[in-house]
Amino acid sequence: TATYPATVTAGHLLYGSATNVVSGLAMITKGSIPVGNGTVPAALAVGSNGAFPVADSGATTGITWMLPGTATVATAETTTSGVYTDLATSGPAVTKTIGASGMALVTVSAKLENNTLGAFAIMSYGVTGATTSAAADTRALYINEAIAGSPVARMSFTKLHTGLTAGSNTFTAKYRVTAGTGTFTDRDIIVLPL
């Protein structure tokens, strides 16, 4: 035989325990979500505006609210470096806490050009903090100057970055060319922890 509460409070969610006791979980706070915490149901408070829930085995309720991070450097700057480097104004960079999944969606975008026919202007990103990962062509945005005097192209590239170490990670845009001078304008980076 189950034991029921003498009264039921408005806005409560009823649940039963293994010992046949029915209890109430307050669900009156706007945006609260009922979740399991391993023993009894719990109310997960609403996240910040724009946040989305992400499964996180390290969190008490198994769910964490995540916000995307974004940064922009608008200034047109150049490099002649054949290896990944910072421009005069480094970045842009975003620091985000990565959860137990070790994953984030990372988008880089910019207006790119190169003044040398057949040469590439390349934008990637490196990761520092809990994870150390150098910028790489496998997660790069690039343009090939195929026609002399061709127009600047505005482009973006998104990568599901896996294998990140949980904790605070900084994602910083890096740049290189295969020859000539690369120009990068309106540079953006967006990071969505998953």
C-alpha positions in Angstrom: 0.0 0.0 0.0 1.4 3.4 -1.0 1.6 6.3 1.4 0.3 9.5 -0.1 0.8 13.1 1.1 -2.1 14.5 3.1 -2.3 17.5 0.7 -1.1 18.2 -2.7 0.7 21.5 -3.4 0.0 23.3 -6.6 2.9 23.2 -9.0 4.3 20.0 -7.6 5.1 16.9 -9.6 4.2 13.6 -7.7 6.6 10.7 -7.7 6.8 7.4 -5.9 9.8 5.9 -4.1 10.9 2.2 -3.8 9.2 2.2 -0.4 5.8 3.1 -1.8 6.0 6.7 -0.5 4.5 9.3 -2.8 6.3 12.7 -2.6 6.0 16.0 -4.4 8.7 17.8 -6.4 8.3 21.6 -6.6 8.1 22.5 -10.3 6.7 26.1 -9.9 9.8 27.9 -11.0 9.5 29.1 -14.6 11.6 27.0 -16.9 12.4 24.2 -14.4 12.9 20.8 -15.9 12.4 17.5 -14.0 15.5 15.3 -14.1 16.8 12.3 -12.3 19.7 12.8 -10.0 20.4 9.1 -9.3 18.2 8.7 -6.3 15.1 10.9 -6.6 13.8 13.3 -9.1 15.1 16.9 -9.0 14.2 20.2 -10.5 16.9 21.6 -12.9 16.6 25.4 -12.8 16.3 27.2 -16.1 19.5 28.2 -17.7 20.6 31.6 -18.9 18.9 33.1 -22.0 20.3 31.4 -25.1 21.6 28.4 -23.1 20.8 24.8 -24.1 20.8 21.6 -22.0 23.7 19.2 -22.6 24.1 15.7 -21.1 27.0 15.8 -18.6 27.7 12.7 -16.5 29.8 14.9 -14.1 26.9 17.1 -13.2 24.7 16.2 -10.1 21.6 16.1 -12.3 23.3 14.7 -15.4 22.5 17.9 -17.3 24.4 21.1 -17.7 23.3 24.4 -19.3 25.8 25.6 -22.0 26.1 28.9 -23.7 27.9 29.4 -27.0 30.9 31.7 -27.0 31.8 34.1 -29.8 34.5 36.6 -30.5 35.3 38.9 -33.5 38.3 40.9 -34.7 37.2 43.2 -37.5 40.5 44.7 -38.5 42.1 43.6 -41.8 45.5 42.2 -41.0 48.1 40.2 -43.0 50.7 37.5 -42.7 53.4 36.0 -44.9 54.1 33.1 -42.4 54.1 29.6 -43.8 53.4 28.2 -40.3 50.4 29.0 -38.1 50.8 32.3 -36.3 48.9 35.2 -34.7 48.2 38.3 -36.7 49.1 41.8 -35.3 45.8 41.5 -33.3 45.8 38.0 -32.0 42.7 35.8 -32.1 39.8 36.1 -31.9 39.7 33.7 -29.0 36.9 32.2 -26.9 37.3 30.4 -23.5 34.6 27.8 -22.7 34.2 25.0 -20.1 34.1 21.7 -21.9 32.0 19.0 -20.2 32.6 15.2 -19.8 31.7 14.6 -23.5 35.0 16.3 -24.6 33.3 17.8 -27.6 32.6 21.2 -29.0 31.4 22.6 -32.3 33.9 25.2 -33.5 33.2 27.6 -36.3 35.8 30.0 -37.8 34.9 32.6 -40.5 36.6 35.5 -42.2 37.1 37.4 -45.4 40.3 35.9 -46.9 42.5 36.8 -49.8 46.1 36.2 -51.0 48.0 38.5 -53.3 49.9 35.7 -55.1 48.4 33.6 -57.9 48.0 30.0 -56.8 48.7 30.6 -53.1 46.5 29.9 -50.2 45.4 32.1 -47.3 44.5 29.7 -44.4 42.7 30.2 -41.0 42.5 27.5 -38.4 42.4 27.5 -34.6 44.5 26.1 -31.7 43.3 25.0 -28.2 45.1 25.7 -24.9 44.1 25.2 -21.3 42.9 21.8 -20.2 43.7 20.7 -23.8 46.7 21.5 -25.9 46.1 21.2 -29.6 48.0 23.2 -32.3 46.2 24.7 -35.2 46.0 22.3 -38.1 45.0 22.3 -41.8 42.5 19.5 -41.1 40.3 22.0 -39.3 41.0 25.0 -41.5 39.3 27.5 -43.7 41.2 28.5 -46.8 41.1 30.2 -50.2 43.3 29.7 -53.2 44.0 32.8 -55.3 43.2 31.1 -58.6 42.7 34.2 -60.7 44.9 37.3 -60.4 42.9 40.1 -58.9 40.0 37.8 -57.9 37.6 39.2 -55.2 37.9 38.6 -51.5 35.7 35.7 -50.3 33.8 35.6 -47.0 33.8 32.0 -45.8 33.2 29.8 -42.8 34.2 26.3 -41.6 32.6 24.2 -38.8 34.4 21.3 -37.0 33.0 18.9 -34.4 36.1 18.9 -32.3 36.3 15.7 -30.2 38.8 14.4 -27.7 39.0 17.7 -25.7 39.9 17.5 -22.0 37.0 18.5 -19.7 37.6 21.9 -18.1 38.5 25.4 -19.2 39.7 25.5 -22.9 40.7 28.5 -25.0 40.1 28.3 -28.7 42.3 30.9 -30.6 42.2 31.6 -34.4 45.6 31.1 -36.1 46.7 32.0 -39.7 49.2 31.0 -42.4 49.8 31.1 -46.2 51.4 28.8 -48.7 53.1 31.8 -50.4 52.6 35.5 -50.8 50.7 37.7 -48.4 47.4 36.6 -46.9 44.9 39.2 -45.7 42.2 38.3 -43.1 39.3 40.6 -42.2 36.2 40.3 -40.0 37.5 37.2 -38.3 35.1 35.3 -36.1 35.2 32.2 -33.9 32.2 30.5 -32.3 32.4 27.7 -29.8 29.4 25.5 -28.7 30.4 23.1 -25.9 28.4 19.8 -26.3 
